[in-house]
Amino acid sequence: MEKCLEHTHFQAKAPYDKERFDLKKELIRERDILKKALGKEKE
């Protein structure tokens, strides 16, 4: 029963969490691209 409650609670939060997660993923991806670009410039 508790698991079910947690699940619905998570679902209620999900859209916001997913947006935040996607944003974080995007930032990390951009940071990695920048790192690679900077790394290539140094070589």
N, C-alpha and C positions, 0 to 999 in steps of 0.2 A: 504493500500500500504506500509506504513512504517513497519507494522508488517511483511509483506512478505520480505522486505529488511532485517529486523532484523533476520528473520529466516534463510535466505541464508547466512548472515554474521555469524550467530552462527554455521551453518553447516560447513562453511569454517574453523572455529576455532575448531570445535568439536573433531576431532581426537586428537589434542594436549591436549585439556581440558580433554578429557576422560582419556587419558594416565596419566595426572597429578592427576586426581581424583582417578583413580585406585591405583596409587602409594600412595596417601595420605591414602586411605582406607586400603591399605596393611600395612602401617606404624602404623596406629591406631590399627589395628588388632594385630600386633606383640607386640605393647606396652601393649595392654590389656592382651595378653597371658603372657607377662613378669610380669605384675602386679599380675595376678592370681598365677603364679608360686612363686613369691616372697611372696605373702600373705600366701600361703600354707606352705612355709618354716618357716615363723614366728610362725605359730600356734604350 
